[in-house]
Amino acid sequence: MKISVDGKDLFTLSETQKKVIKNDIAEEIFEEDMKRRLHYILTHKYEQCFERLKNEWMPKIKQRLSSIPTDDEELAEMIFSQKDYKSKSQRPA
């Protein structure tokens, strides 16, 4: 089983690794269960990062703007458009 994003292989489970997992997960649901777990991990990471972004920026946004989007993606884009927004790579260590 290979995990790839944008056509690039990121991770491969060996046959032995799959057998070990299948010791606890029925073979019939193995592939769907692996997809479900990956979906959960990435969704959980997004939710945690978004919560930290909101906690940092909501007080600033409330002071600057009278209208705040209720849609999460629109809110994130509004935050990213702020002149003083800096990504992790742009912030000092």
Secondary structure, DSSP 8 states (H G I E B T S, - for coil): -EEEETTEEEEE--HHHHHHHHTTS-GGGHHHHHHHHHHHHHHHHHHHHHHHHHHHHHHHHHHH-S---SSHHHHHHHHHTSTT---TTTS--
